[in-house]
Amino acid sequence: MAAISKSGENADASYEIRADRTANTLYLEFSGTLTAEEMETAAAETVEAAQDLDDGFYIVNDISAFTPPSPEAAKPIKEAQVELKQLGVGDVVRVVAENTSAVTENAFQRRSRQAGYEGKTATSVAEAERKLE
């Protein structure tokens, strides 16, 4: 299982990317507000990690503590979602919390639809994993 973890320029900003080859699942966790440069790096690392997984791989994307990025920082997210679709992504479940910004949640959903896939939502990683079964 490969893992990448980075802290952002902002004290509350970080991301973690983990590819679990056994479960054929890409785990993503974003928190705080990442800069455009950080999002570009995270998006590239996400696509790179997904390349180690088999066609039909799952994604569990924890955005429960993520705050809306700037429009410039959101561009790499959209590009990565298109690339993930091309790599053969299967089910995607986003982990959201009661206080997750509706703007963030809706933006991820809108962009994934534009990329050609739908995402489900869950309130915990454990619930997200159950939705993948």
PASEBA-1860 file (N, C-alpha, C; in nm, 3 decimals):
! residues 133
1> MAAISKSG> 0.085/-0.117/0.000/0.000/0.000/0.000/0.090/0.123/0.000 ~ 0.076/0.205/-0.103/0.154/0.328/-0.113/0.077/0.443/-0.049 ~ 0.147/0.532/0.018/0.081/0.646/0.082/0.164/0.772/0.061 ~ 0.094/0.880/0.037/0.156/1.012/0.023/0.082/1.104/0.119 ~ 0.156/1.176/0.201/0.094/1.267/0.295/0.168/1.399/0.291 ~ 0.095/1.508/0.280/0.159/1.639/0.273/0.079/1.739/0.355 ~ 0.149/1.834/0.415/0.084/1.945/0.482/0.094/2.067/0.392 ~ -0.011/2.147/0.392/-0.016/2.264/0.305/0.046/2.387/0.367
9> ENADASYE> 0.048/2.494/0.289/0.100/2.623/0.336/0.020/2.673/0.455 ~ -0.111/2.657/0.448/-0.197/2.697/0.559/-0.186/2.592/0.667 ~ -0.183/2.635/0.790/-0.161/2.543/0.902/-0.264/2.430/0.907 ~ -0.387/2.457/0.864/-0.493/2.356/0.873/-0.505/2.273/0.745 ~ -0.420/2.297/0.646/-0.434/2.232/0.516/-0.342/2.110/0.505 ~ -0.398/2.000/0.456/-0.319/1.880/0.432/-0.395/1.787/0.340 ~ -0.323/1.689/0.287/-0.388/1.584/0.210/-0.312/1.455/0.226 ~ -0.384/1.346/0.207/-0.325/1.213/0.211/-0.382/1.131/0.097
17> IRADRTAN> -0.297/1.060/0.028/-0.336/0.975/-0.083/-0.281/0.837/-0.055 ~ -0.366/0.737/-0.059/-0.323/0.601/-0.028/-0.389/0.503/-0.123 ~ -0.309/0.425/-0.193/-0.361/0.323/-0.284/-0.351/0.187/-0.215 ~ -0.464/0.124/-0.193/-0.469/-0.010/-0.132/-0.491/-0.110/-0.245 ~ -0.385/-0.176/-0.287/-0.393/-0.268/-0.401/-0.478/-0.390/-0.369 ~ -0.476/-0.435/-0.244/-0.554/-0.552/-0.205/-0.704/-0.525/-0.221 ~ -0.747/-0.407/-0.176/-0.889/-0.370/-0.185/-0.921/-0.300/-0.317 ~ -0.819/-0.276/-0.400/-0.835/-0.203/-0.526/-0.907/-0.071/-0.503
25> TLYLEFSG> -0.860/0.000/-0.398/-0.926/0.123/-0.356/-0.823/0.234/-0.337 ~ -0.858/0.351/-0.386/-0.778/0.471/-0.367/-0.843/0.552/-0.256 ~ -0.768/0.576/-0.149/-0.818/0.655/-0.036/-0.758/0.795/-0.045 ~ -0.845/0.895/-0.044/-0.803/1.034/-0.049/-0.859/1.106/0.073 ~ -0.779/1.193/0.132/-0.828/1.276/0.242/-0.772/1.417/0.225 ~ -0.862/1.514/0.219/-0.825/1.654/0.203/-0.881/1.732/0.321 ~ -0.799/1.823/0.376/-0.850/1.907/0.485/-0.794/2.047/0.470 ~ -0.869/2.141/0.524/-0.828/2.281/0.516/-0.840/2.335/0.375
33> TLTAEEME> -0.769/2.443/0.349/-0.772/2.508/0.218/-0.634/2.496/0.154 ~ -0.626/2.417/0.050/-0.501/2.399/-0.022/-0.486/2.506/-0.130 ~ -0.364/2.547/-0.156/-0.338/2.645/-0.261/-0.351/2.577/-0.397 ~ -0.352/2.657/-0.502/-0.361/2.603/-0.638/-0.243/2.511/-0.667 ~ -0.125/2.550/-0.625/-0.005/2.467/-0.647/-0.016/2.334/-0.572 ~ -0.064/2.341/-0.448/-0.080/2.218/-0.368/-0.185/2.127/-0.431 ~ -0.294/2.185/-0.480/-0.398/2.104/-0.545/-0.345/2.039/-0.672 ~ -0.263/2.112/-0.746/-0.205/2.057/-0.868/-0.117/1.937/-0.835
41> TAAAETVE> -0.036/1.951/-0.731/0.050/1.840/-0.688/-0.034/1.723/-0.639 ~ -0.135/1.751/-0.558/-0.221/1.644/-0.504/-0.295/1.573/-0.617 ~ -0.343/1.648/-0.715/-0.414/1.588/-0.828/-0.322/1.495/-0.907 ~ -0.200/1.540/-0.933/-0.104/1.457/-1.007/-0.069/1.331/-0.928 ~ -0.051/1.344/-0.798/-0.020/1.229/-0.714/-0.138/1.132/-0.705 ~ -0.259/1.185/-0.709/-0.379/1.101/-0.708/-0.384/1.015/-0.834 ~ -0.363/1.076/-0.949/-0.366/1.003/-1.076/-0.253/0.900/-1.079 ~ -0.136/0.938/-1.032/-0.023/0.847/-1.029/-0.052/0.725/-0.942
49> AAQDLDDG> -0.111/0.748/-0.825/-0.145/0.638/-0.734/-0.250/0.547/-0.796 ~ -0.347/0.605/-0.868/-0.454/0.526/-0.930/-0.400/0.434/-1.039 ~ -0.290/0.471/-1.100/-0.231/0.389/-1.206/-0.182/0.254/-1.153 ~ -0.164/0.242/-1.023/-0.122/0.116/-0.961/-0.239/0.022/-0.935 ~ -0.362/0.069/-0.958/-0.481/-0.010/-0.929/-0.539/-0.069/-1.057 ~ -0.624/-0.169/-1.039/-0.686/-0.236/-1.153/-0.810/-0.161/-1.200 ~ -0.846/-0.183/-1.326/-0.968/-0.126/-1.384/-1.086/-0.154/-1.292 ~ -1.172/-0.055/-1.273/-1.287/-0.070/-1.185/-1.255/-0.035/-1.040
57> FYIVNDIS> -1.137/0.024/-1.015/-1.096/0.058/-0.878/-1.197/0.153/-0.815 ~ -1.199/0.149/-0.683/-1.287/0.234/-0.604/-1.210/0.355/-0.552 ~ -1.286/0.460/-0.518/-1.228/0.576/-0.451/-1.312/0.609/-0.328 ~ -1.244/0.626/-0.214/-1.305/0.681/-0.094/-1.236/0.815/-0.074 ~ -1.312/0.924/-0.089/-1.258/1.059/-0.086/-1.315/1.134/0.035 ~ -1.233/1.149/0.138/-1.276/1.216/0.261/-1.255/1.366/0.247 ~ -1.365/1.436/0.223/-1.361/1.583/0.212/-1.434/1.648/0.330 ~ -1.449/1.571/0.439/-1.527/1.620/0.553/-1.467/1.744/0.619
65> AFTPPSPE> -1.336/1.763/0.607/-1.272/1.880/0.667/-1.210/1.972/0.562 ~ -1.249/1.953/0.437/-1.195/2.031/0.326/-1.277/2.157/0.307 ~ -1.212/2.268/0.286/-1.283/2.392/0.259/-1.271/2.427/0.111 ~ -1.369/2.497/0.058/-1.370/2.522/-0.086/-1.242/2.588/-0.134 ~ -1.181/2.529/-0.237/-1.061/2.592/-0.293/-1.100/2.708/-0.385 ~ -1.003/2.789/-0.419/-1.027/2.897/-0.515/-1.059/2.834/-0.650 ~ -1.123/2.908/-0.740/-1.150/2.853/-0.874/-1.023/2.804/-0.943 ~ -0.913/2.875/-0.923/-0.786/2.833/-0.983/-0.740/2.700/-0.923
73> AAKPIKEA> -0.757/2.682/-0.792/-0.715/2.559/-0.726/-0.808/2.443/-0.760 ~ -0.930/2.472/-0.803/-1.025/2.367/-0.837/-0.999/2.305/-0.973 ~ -0.930/2.376/-1.062/-0.905/2.325/-1.197/-0.834/2.189/-1.198 ~ -0.729/2.170/-1.118/-0.664/2.039/-1.119/-0.754/1.925/-1.071 ~ -0.852/1.958/-0.986/-0.945/1.855/-0.940/-1.024/1.802/-1.059 ~ -1.077/1.893/-1.138/-1.156/1.854/-1.255/-1.072/1.772/-1.352 ~ -0.950/1.815/-1.377/-0.862/1.743/-1.469/-0.831/1.603/-1.417 ~ -0.807/1.592/-1.287/-0.779/1.461/-1.227/-0.901/1.370/-1.236
81> QVELKQLG> -1.020/1.425/-1.217/-1.141/1.344/-1.225/-1.158/1.287/-1.366 ~ -1.127/1.364/-1.468/-1.134/1.315/-1.606/-1.032/1.202/-1.625 ~ -0.911/1.221/-1.575/-0.808/1.118/-1.589/-0.845/0.991/-1.513 ~ -0.906/1.006/-1.396/-0.948/0.889/-1.319/-1.055/0.810/-1.393 ~ -1.145/0.880/-1.458/-1.246/0.813/-1.540/-1.179/0.735/-1.652 ~ -1.081/0.796/-1.718/-1.009/0.729/-1.826/-0.931/0.606/-1.776 ~ -0.889/0.610/-1.650/-0.817/0.497/-1.592/-0.911/0.384/-1.549 ~ -1.043/0.409/-1.556/-1.139/0.303/-1.526/-1.196/0.303/-1.387
89> VGDVVRVV> -1.210/0.422/-1.326/-1.267/0.429/-1.192/-1.405/0.364/-1.188 ~ -1.430/0.292/-1.079/-1.562/0.232/-1.056/-1.640/0.323/-0.961 ~ -1.684/0.268/-0.849/-1.760/0.346/-0.752/-1.672/0.447/-0.679 ~ -1.733/0.563/-0.651/-1.667/0.669/-0.575/-1.761/0.708/-0.462 ~ -1.706/0.714/-0.340/-1.785/0.758/-0.226/-1.710/0.871/-0.158 ~ -1.778/0.983/-0.139/-1.720/1.099/-0.071/-1.766/1.099/0.074 ~ -1.671/1.117/0.165/-1.703/1.126/0.307/-1.723/1.273/0.339 ~ -1.841/1.304/0.389/-1.875/1.441/0.425/-1.923/1.444/0.570
97> AENTSAVT> -1.914/1.560/0.629/-1.963/1.579/0.766/-2.078/1.678/0.762 ~ -2.144/1.690/0.874/-2.256/1.784/0.883/-2.212/1.925/0.848 ~ -2.087/1.958/0.885/-2.039/2.094/0.861/-1.957/2.105/0.732 ~ -1.954/2.001/0.649/-1.885/2.010/0.520/-1.958/2.113/0.434 ~ -1.883/2.198/0.374/-1.942/2.302/0.290/-2.023/2.240/0.177 ~ -2.147/2.284/0.163/-2.231/2.238/0.052/-2.166/2.277/-0.081 ~ -2.097/2.388/-0.083/-2.028/2.432/-0.204/-1.923/2.328/-0.244 ~ -1.845/2.282/-0.147/-1.742/2.182/-0.174/-1.805/2.053/-0.223
105> ENAFQRRS> -1.903/2.004/-0.150/-1.969/1.877/-0.185/-2.032/1.883/-0.324 ~ -2.104/1.990/-0.351/-2.171/2.004/-0.481/-2.071/2.020/-0.595 ~ -1.962/2.090/-0.569/-1.861/2.110/-0.674/-1.796/1.977/-0.712 ~ -1.763/1.893/-0.613/-1.705/1.763/-0.643/-1.804/1.679/-0.723 ~ -1.931/1.682/-0.683/-2.033/1.604/-0.753/-2.052/1.654/-0.897 ~ -2.060/1.784/-0.913/-2.079/1.842/-1.047/-1.962/1.804/-1.138 ~ -1.840/1.819/-1.088/-1.723/1.788/-1.170/-1.715/1.639/-1.204 ~ -1.752/1.553/-1.111/-1.747/1.409/-1.142/-1.851/1.374/-1.247
113> RQAGYEGK> -1.968/1.435/-1.241/-2.069/1.412/-1.346/-2.015/1.455/-1.481 ~ -1.949/1.571/-1.484/-1.891/1.620/-1.610/-1.783/1.525/-1.661 ~ -1.714/1.459/-1.569/-1.609/1.364/-1.608/-1.668/1.230/-1.651 ~ -1.796/1.206/-1.617/-1.862/1.084/-1.662/-1.890/0.980/-1.557 ~ -1.886/1.019/-1.430/-1.922/0.923/-1.325/-1.995/0.994/-1.211 ~ -2.065/0.915/-1.132/-2.141/0.966/-1.018/-2.067/0.931/-0.889 ~ -2.085/1.011/-0.788/-2.030/0.980/-0.657/-2.141/0.966/-0.555 ~ -2.120/0.876/-0.461/-2.213/0.860/-0.349/-2.156/0.938/-0.231
121> TATSVAEA> -2.233/0.953/-0.123/-2.182/1.018/-0.004/-2.200/0.928/0.117 ~ -2.114/0.949/0.215/-2.118/0.876/0.342/-2.072/0.972/0.451 ~ -2.096/0.935/0.576/-2.055/1.021/0.687/-1.929/0.972/0.757 ~ -1.874/0.859/0.711/-1.749/0.807/0.768/-1.681/0.719/0.663 ~ -1.553/0.695/0.682/-1.480/0.606/0.591/-1.538/0.465/0.599 ~ -1.573/0.421/0.720/-1.630/0.287/0.736/-1.762/0.274/0.658 ~ -1.846/0.375/0.666/-1.971/0.374/0.590/-1.942/0.376/0.440 ~ -1.843/0.454/0.400/-1.805/0.460/0.258/-1.762/0.322/0.209
129> ERKLE> -1.682/0.253/0.287/-1.637/0.119/0.248/-1.754/0.022/0.236 ~ -1.852/0.034/0.325/-1.971/-0.052/0.315/-2.048/-0.024/0.187 ~ -2.052/0.101/0.145/-2.124/0.137/0.022/-2.054/0.085/-0.103 ~ -1.928/0.049/-0.091/-1.853/-0.006/-0.204/-1.877/-0.155/-0.221 ~ -1.927/-0.221/-0.119/-1.945/-0.368/-0.124/-2.067/-0.406/-0.204
END
